[in-house]
Amino acid sequence: MAASVFGSRLDLLVRLYDTTTGAPVDERNVLFTRNEEPVIPAPRGEGMYVFINTGREDFLMQITVYGYEKYSMQVTYGELDDRIPSCDVFLIPSENVHRGESVLSFSGTLPFLEAIEAVKLSRPICMVKEFDAKKNFLSVYGGTGGMIRLDSVWYALLGTDKTSYERIEVTGSSAAQYFKIKDKIAFENVTNLPVYRVILGRVSENGDYLLRVRDDGEDALYLVRYLIKGEERFETVDFKDTERRLK
């Protein structure tokens, strides 16, 4: 998308995704606020909205989408691309909307918790063929349904012991099954490691956390990654165990 629209300046591009599927959110019942004042960005389809000539002062953005939990974030322009400031918003489906697949929730409170996310252990997207460390390109193979698409943002490489994973950020692709990633991979040998899409959760200032996934009728075993005071931890969790909590 160009940095200007019909001669006007693009001040913010927002992309809405369903964190459980990675798909764009096409729900039209969407409300935005800027510092608690209603604003109306222009929809561009496939979950994209643009703010045009609204200024580039930092602000609190809140997004309310039917079927999803309310989302809040601080937009800080110093952390965004100056040419095309954009942000990807991953929405958590609400458990109060009765449509589509039901959901499973994993929630609780853990002091000093900073972030939480998970991958479904039984559902890798593909496998790593090789990694070009000089160009930061990852080639993959396998998967189902023909061509492999890594068109979300966050993915994970599961370690050989299956008790931890390395998070990777996909920034683009150059050919079929050949993807550009942002940073180097710490794992020494990534060949044949499975690739998973990351499901992002939410953490409040007091340590309340929420992870929610679609209940597809299969097993609900997830590897949860969470941060406490900057320390990375992992725990395998059955989301159908309603008594399970982080510790």
Buried (B, 14 or more C-beta within 10 A) or exposed (E): EEEEBEEEEBBBBBBBBBBBBBEBBEBEEBEBBBEEEEBEBEEBEEBBBBBBEBEBEEBEBBBBBEBBBEBEEEBEBEEBEEEBBBBBBBBBBBEEEEEEEEBBBBBBEBEEBBBBBBBBBEEBBBBBBBBEEEEBBBBBEBBEEEEBBBEBBBBBBBBEEEEBBBBBEBEEBEEEBBBBBEEEBEBEEBEEBBBBBBBBBBBEEEBEBBBBBBBEEEEBBBBBBBBBEEEEBBBEBEBEEEEBEBE
